Amino acid sequence: MIRTALLSVSDKNGIVEFAQALHQLGVKLISTGGTAKLLADKGLPVTEVSALTGFPEMLDGRVKTLHPKVHGGLLARRNSKEHMAAIQEHDIDTIDLLVINLYPFTETISKSECSFDEAVENIDIGGPTMVRSAAKNHKDVAIVVNAGDYKTVVEELRANKGQLDYSTRYQLMVKAFEHTAGYDGMIANHFGARNIANEKRDFSDTYNVQYFKTQEMRYGENPHQQAALYGSFHEAFEQLQGKELSYNNILDITAATYLIGEFERPTICILKHT
């Protein structure tokens, strides 16, 4: 049962409507900083994290959610007598839903004038920590990192008397770890490509990439094999006719693209099994 939600988002698209829906479902709202102010301005009853923890935000907001009353509420296993006794002893309430997205690191470093210090300040600390806590305890806590999931979550809560199925919480958990993995990868890529003077290096020691599945193939290179397509293929190509693409179709198209790229004039390339 979702009784208490903690909302802390940098990208506030859709958060007011989502919070309103949660409030209508009887969910208690807890929030931080700008998100709390936005929700309060919209007339929603919201408890600031500082009121929950009894400790003010400090160090320019670097420390606000790193507190046992937050992480105890996220990490306590509801089926553990020891866990529940511990949080009761320390007056910690459980948190059933975490709604969060992280500091806009990618947007910050994409600015040509972004300084080293500005990049550092946009490394989120409390956010990924909460995401990992909620995701680890996904059997008891729902974690939402994508605004695209707000509608689905609300609809299921309404249809399921305030509860989310375990399959939903599992899928949300996977998305949460994908989110933090991509975030940490971007940070490592940015600083790894620079030296101590913030000058660009020719090559970093490691390079992190994250691809998302865009299509499952009918079969792999041979009919008894399976395959899936990851990446941005469909952003560059449009299928005009024919049945769904197979692994070998993608392979042919890729090879044709490389061949066409060797010519400066309009070129046609036809391949079959490369």
ABEGO torsion letter per residue (X at the ends): XBABBBBBBABABGAAAAAAAAAAAGBBBBBBEAAAAAAAAAGBBBBBAAAAAGBBBBGGGABAABBAAAAAAAABBAABAAAAAAAAAAGBBBBABBBBBBBBAAAAAABAABBAAAAAAABBAAAAAAAAAAAAAAAABBBBABAAAAAAAAAAAAAAGGBBBAAAAAAAAAAAAAAAAAAAAAAAAAAAABBAAGBBBABBABBBBBBBBABBBABBABAABBBBBBEAAAAABBBABEBBBBAAAAAAAAAAAAAAAABABBBBBBBBGX
